[in-house]
């Protein structure tokens, strides 16, 4: 279905709406399966459900959460190929720090600048909401670590969580100055 708002023939970043819930679910499940094989227990990846994720995203996008933003990037035909969600840091930590909760792209759209565009869009929205710094947690071994480092994030913490009874190691990357993160993302 063509997007009447996108007559330029270019990929566009915009805020997500509840209508995007099934597209976000599809991107989320497909991205986890293509990216995290070998990094997460197979049981976790096999147990993922687009139906369950659609319900999650529908609920999240219908809720009004202060200072939380979800953005999508869509192709000229209107199909969503990636998304980012962010808001207040979940762990009480640095005052004024936001957290990227999710940033996923379909495999065919990775390493083409779309993640940078999503990060730039969400960083600008977070600055507008009053945040001053930004953190993201990524799995150890996730190639996206290099993406965040290239855009100026520094490793600031590590932790081990459990998924399907197995230990999973994560690292936190942060931008102490959200203005710097926004500028770095715009430079790409």
VOPADO-912793 format. One record per residue: residue number from 0; x, y, z of N, C-alpha, C in turn. Coordinates in steps of 0.1 Angstrom, whole numbers. Atoms other than C-alpha are relative to their C-alpha. Example, Ala and Ser with C-alpha at 12.3 -4.5 7.8 and 13.67 -1.06 7.14 Angstrom:
2
 pos  n_px  n_py  n_pz ca_px ca_py ca_pz  c_px  c_py  c_pz
   0     9   -12     0   123   -45    78     9    12     0
   1    -9   -11     0   137   -11    71    -8    11     8
***
This chain:
188
 pos  n_px  n_py  n_pz ca_px ca_py ca_pz  c_px  c_py  c_pz
   0     8   -12     0     0     0     0     9    12     0
   1    -8   -12     1    15    33   -10    -4    10    11
   2     2    -9   -11    19    59    17    -2    14    -7
   3     3   -12     6     2    91     6     8    12     5
   4    -9   -10    -6    25   111    29    14     0    -6
   5   -14     2     5    56    98    11     0     0   -15
   6     0    -1    15    54   111   -25    14     2    -5
   7   -13    -2     5    91   117   -26     8   -12    -5
   8    -7    12     3   100    81   -31    12    -4     9
   9   -11     2   -10   124    81    -1    -5    -7    12
  10     3     5   -13   125    63    32    -3    11     9
  11     4   -10    -9   108    83    59     0    -5    14
  12     1     3   -14   111    84    97   -11     8     5
  13    11    -7    -7    80    93   117    -3    -7    13
  14     4     6   -12    64    86   150    -9   -12    -3
  15     9    12     2    47    52   153   -14     3     6
  16    13    -1    -5    10    49   158    -5   -14     3
  17     5    14    -2   -11    19   170    -2    -8   -13
  18     2     7    12   -18    10   134    13    -7    -4
  19   -13     6     4    20     1   131     3   -12     9
  20    -4    10   -10    18   -25   159     4   -13    -7
  21    -4    13     6    18   -56   136    13     1    -8
  22   -12    -2     7    46   -41   115    12     0    10
  23   -11     0   -10    67   -35   146     2   -14     5
  24    -1    13    -5    60   -70   158     8    -9   -10
  25    -7     7    11    71   -84   124    15     3     0
  26   -14    -4     1   104   -64   124     7    -5    13
  27    -6     5   -13   110   -73   161     4   -15     0
  28    -2    15     0   106  -111   157    11    -3   -11
  29   -10     3    10   125  -112   124    14     4     3
  30   -13    -5    -4   153   -91   137     7    -8    11
  31    -5     8   -10   157  -111   168     5   -13    -6
  32    -4    13     6   158  -143   148    12     1    -9
  33   -11    -2     9   183  -130   122    13     4     7
  34   -12    -6    -7   206  -112   147     5    -9    12
  35    -4     5   -13   206  -132   179     2   -15     0
  36    -3    14     1   210  -168   167    14    -2     5
  37   -14     2    -6   240  -181   187     3     9    12
  38    -2    -9   -12   237  -152   212   -10    -3    11
  39    10     3    -9   205  -163   228    -4   -14     0
  40     4    14     0   191  -197   238   -11    -1   -12
  41     9     3    11   173  -212   208   -15     0     4
  42    14     0    -6   142  -217   230    -6    14     0
  43     5   -14     0   138  -179   233    -4     4   -14
  44     3    -4    14   139  -174   195   -11    -8    -6
  45    11     8     5   116  -203   187   -13     4     7
  46    12    -3    -7    91  -191   213    -6    14    -3
  47     5   -13     4    87  -157   198   -13    -1    -8
  48    12     0     8    53  -148   184    -4    14    -4
  49     4   -13     6    43  -120   161   -14     4     6
  50    13    -3    -6     7  -123   175     2     7    14
  51    -2    -5   -14    19  -118   211     7    14    -1
  52    -7   -12     1    43   -90   200    -9    11    -5
  53    10   -10     5    15   -72   181    -9     5    11
  54     8    -4   -11    -6   -72   212     8    10     9
  55    -8    -8    -8    23   -58   232     2    14    -6
  56    -2   -13     6    30   -30   207   -12     8    -2
  57    12    -7     1    -6   -22   202    -3     7    14
  58     3    -5   -14   -10   -17   240    10    11     3
  59   -10   -11    -3    23     3   242    -3    12    -8
  60     2   -12     8    14    26   214   -13     7     3
  61    13    -6    -4   -21    32   227     2     7    13
  62    -2    -6   -14    -8    41   262     7    13    -2
  63    -7   -13     0     2    76   269    10     0    11
  64   -11     0   -10    36    74   286     7    13    -2
  65    -7   -12     0    52   107   294    14    -2    -4
  66   -14    -1     4    85   113   276     5   -14    -6
  67    -3    13     7    84    79   257    -3     2   -14
  68     2    -1    15    88    78   219     3   -12    -7
  69    -2    11     9    85    52   193     0     5   -14
  70     0    -6    14    95    60   157     3   -12   -10
  71    -2    10    10    95    39   125     7     6   -12
  72    -5    -4    13   113    41    92    -7    -9   -10
  73     8     8    10    92    31    62     5     3   -14
  74    -4    -1    14    99    25    26   -10     8    -8
  75     9    -8     8    83    45    -2   -14    -6    -1
  76    13     6     1    55    19    -4    -7     0    13
  77     6     0   -13    47    25    33     4   -11     9
  78    -3    12    -8    61    -8    46    11     4    10
  79    -9    -3   -11    79    -4    80    12   -10    -1
  80   -12     8     1   115   -17    78     8     1    12
  81    -7    -1   -12   127    -7   112    -7    10    10
  82     6    -9   -10   118    11   144    10     1    12
  83    -7    -2   -12   132    25   176   -10     5    11
  84     9    -5   -11   116    31   210    10     4    12
  85    -9    -6   -10   131    51   239    -9     8    10
  86     6    -8   -10   122    69   271     8     1    12
  87    -8    -1   -12   132    73   307     8   -13     3
  88    -8    12    -3   160    50   318    -7    -8    10
  89     7     9    -8   145    19   333     6    -2    14
  90    -7     1   -13   171    15   361     3    14     5
  91    -3   -13    -6   173    44   384    15     2    -1
  92   -14    -2     3   206    59   374     3    14    -1
  93    -4   -14     3   218    91   359   -12     9    -2
  94    11    -9     2   194   120   363     0     6   -15
  95     2    -5    13   181   132   329     4   -10   -11
  96    -5    10    10   193   100   311   -12    -7    -6
  97    10     8     7   170    84   285     7   -14    -3
  98    -5    13     4   173    48   274    -7    -4   -13
  99     5     7    12   169    32   240    -5   -14     4
 100     6    14    -3   146     2   246     2    -9   -11
 101    -1     8    12   146   -11   211     5     8   -12
 102    -4    -6    13   163    -4   178     2   -12    -9
 103     0    12     9   156   -30   151    -3     4   -14
 104     2    -2    15   158   -31   113    -1   -14    -6
 105     0    13     8   149   -59    89    14    -2    -5
 106   -14     3     4   181   -77    79     5     7   -13
 107    -4    -6    13   181   -64    43     1    15     0
 108    -1   -15    -2   179   -28    56    11     4    10
 109   -11    -3    -9   208   -30    80    13     5    -8
 110   -12    -5     6   241   -12    73    -2     9   -12
 111     3    -9    12   224    13    49    -3    14     5
 112     3   -13    -5   221    43    72   -13     2     7
 113    13    -1    -6   186    36    84     0     0    15
 114    -1    -1   -15   196    29   120     5    13     5
 115    -5   -14    -3   215    62   120   -12    10     0
 116    11    -9     2   184    80   108   -10    -2    12
 117     8     2   -11   163    63   135     5     6    13
 118    -7    -5   -12   188    72   162    -1    15     0
 119     1   -15     1   189   108   150   -14     5     4
 120    14    -5    -3   151   111   151    -3    -2    14
 121     4     2   -14   147    96   185     8     9     9
 122    -8    -8    -9   176   115   200    -5    15     0
 123     6   -14     0   160   148   188   -12     1     8
 124    12     0    -8   127   138   203     3    -1    14
 125    -3     1   -15   143   129   236     6    13     5
 126    -5   -13    -4   162   162   237   -12     9     2
 127    12    -8    -1   128   179   231    -8    -3    12
 128     7     4   -12   114   160   260     8     3    13
 129    -7    -4   -11   141   173   283    11    -9     5
 130   -11     9    -3   166   144   284    13     6    -4
 131   -13    -6     2   203   153   285    11   -11    -4
 132    -9    10     3   220   119   280    -7   -13    -4
 133     7    11     6   213    85   265     8   -13     3
 134    -6    13    -2   221    48   272    -8   -11    -8
 135     6    12     7   214    15   253     7   -12     5
 136    -5    13    -4   219   -21   265     0    -9   -12
 137    -1    10    11   231   -46   239     6   -13     4
 138    -6    13    -3   240   -82   239    15     0    -3
 139   -14     2     4   277   -90   241     0    -8   -13
 140    -1     7    13   286  -102   206    -9     5   -10
 141     9    -6     9   259   -82   190     8    10    -9
 142    -7    -9     9   274   -65   159    -4    15     1
 143     5   -14    -2   253   -34   167     9     8     9
 144    -9    -8    -9   279   -25   194     9     9    -8
 145    -9    -8     8   302   -12   166    -8    12    -5
 146     8   -11     5   273    10   153    -1    11    11
 147     2   -10   -11   268    27   187    14     6     3
 148   -13    -6    -2   306    31   192     4    10   -11
 149    -3    -9    11   310    46   157    -7    14     2
 150     8   -13    -2   283    72   167     4     7    13
 151    -5    -7   -11   303    82   198    -4    -6    14
 152     3     6   -13   288    59   225    12    -7     6
 153   -10     6    -7   311    46   252    -5   -11     9
 154     5    11    -9   308    13   271     2     5    14
 155     1    -5   -14   298    22   307    -3   -10    10
 156     4    10   -10   286   -10   323    -2   -13    -7
 157     3    13     4   280   -47   320    -9    -7    10
 158     9     7   -10   255   -71   335    -3   -14    -7
 159     4    13     5   244  -107   332   -15    -2     4
 160    14     3    -3   207  -115   329    -3   -15    -4
 161     3    14     3   189  -149   325   -12     0   -10
 162    11     3    10   168  -160   295    -1   -15    -2
 163     2    14     1   153  -194   294    10    -8     8
 164    -9     7   -10   174  -203   324    15     1    -3
 165   -14    -1     4   207  -194   306     5    14     2
 166    -5   -14    -2   230  -165   314     2     7   -13
 167    -1    -8    12   230  -138   288     8    13     4
 168    -8   -12    -3   257  -110   289    -4    12    -8
 169     3   -13     7   249   -74   281    10    11     4
 170    -9   -12    -2   269   -42   278    -9    12    -2
 171     7   -13     1   256    -6   283    10     9    -8
 172    -8   -11     8   268    21   258    -8    13     3
 173     7   -13    -4   261    57   267     6    12    -7
 174    -4   -14     4   263    92   253    -3     9    12
 175     3    -9   -11   268   115   282    -6    13    -3
 176     6   -12     5   256   144   261    -9    -3   -11
 177     9     4    11   225   138   241     1     9   -12
 178    -3    -9    12   233   169   219    11    -6    -8
 179   -11     7     8   265   150   209    -5   -12    -7
 180     6    11     6   245   119   202    -8     4   -12
 181     8    -5    11   221   138   180     9     5   -12
 182    -9    -5    10   250   155   161     7   -11    -7
 183    -7    12     5   269   122   157    -9    -8   -10
 184    10     7     8   238   105   143    -3     7   -13
 185     3    -8    12   232   133   118    12    -1    -9
 186   -12     2     8   268   130   106     1   -14    -6
 187     0    13     5   264    93   103    13    -6     0
***
